[in-house]
């Protein structure tokens, strides 16, 4: 009986001269969260934007660039609303759908919420992509929502030049358990829930250098739902939470520092890495978004005697598609926080630094922060 080909087999298969399947990434100028408008440009756009209506029930709006809007319904329920969508980061349509849906739901978990339902956001070049390919993208999103225990209850589709897929995600959170990016306190420990390096992987994939093992690692990370956010929300010692996506680790940590009016220290030696990610960076597999990120917030990174190498800087600014939760918590709950991550299968979760008093900036050291 013939063995059924796996996706890994297909990645390693030699050229046959036969017609190749459609590559989704060939239609997009950027992929995944690397598509995001650079933080500096976004700040200029939104800096002059002021909401004309701010009801008292709006607990979280645009003021601190948090992960989602939160609107209080009653004493025990608040609505979490967010949307996220992007162009393909991989060529496999099902995987693309899975990644995009996981990334969108992450913002609900990052606020401490539980997803309730989703709406699909779909833009496709319908005259260029086979309908079966488009269906597989939607199937991928459906599969992730099924894992989260929610329906895709509707959505909107348009004919577009580039493939676009994502979700509007709606969730619920108890107002007392809401986790913002503005609550970090001096003395807090910083914990990152997933390994870094998705951007390096995606750059390697575009250059045809990503191994089957690397691809499997990439998919495993980007399709892992940030479910620990639900339990972390119930811990009083967790003071701030966000997820690391297109602005990279330092970019999203800068947002915490600015919103919380604190400073932070990252111990570079402790940063969790996806397998082989740095090897790809050393080979030049670095996204353009990494440079745009540094140009936007590099001034918030404290200067040091030994400057960051190009690869070190790239890792700190590497755009993470469907990245990990970044937690600021009291030292006494670190063990419990790590245990929650481990129980949900997050084996990369680790303490990467700490919060201190001072102006909003991030310092990078190459040694144990204690």
Secondary structure, 3 states (H helix, E strand, C coil): CCCCCCHHHHHHCCCCCCCCCCCHHHHCCCCHHHHCCCHHHHHHHHHCCCCCCCCCCEEECCCCCCCCEEEECCCCCEEEEEEEEECCCCCCHHHHHHHHHHHHHHHHHHCCCEEEEEEEEEEECCCCCCHHHHHHHHHHHHHHHHHHCCEEEEEEEEECCCCEEEEEEEEEECHHHCCCCCCCCCCCEEEECCCECHHHHHHHHHCCCCCHHHHHHHHHHHCCCCCHHHHHCCCCCEEEEEECCCCHHHHHHHHHHHHHCCEEEEEHHHCCECCCHHHHHHCCCCCHHHHHHHHHHHHHECCCCCCCCHHHHHHHHCCCCCCCEEEEECHHHHHHHHHHHHHCCCCCCEEEEEEECCCCCEEEECCCCC
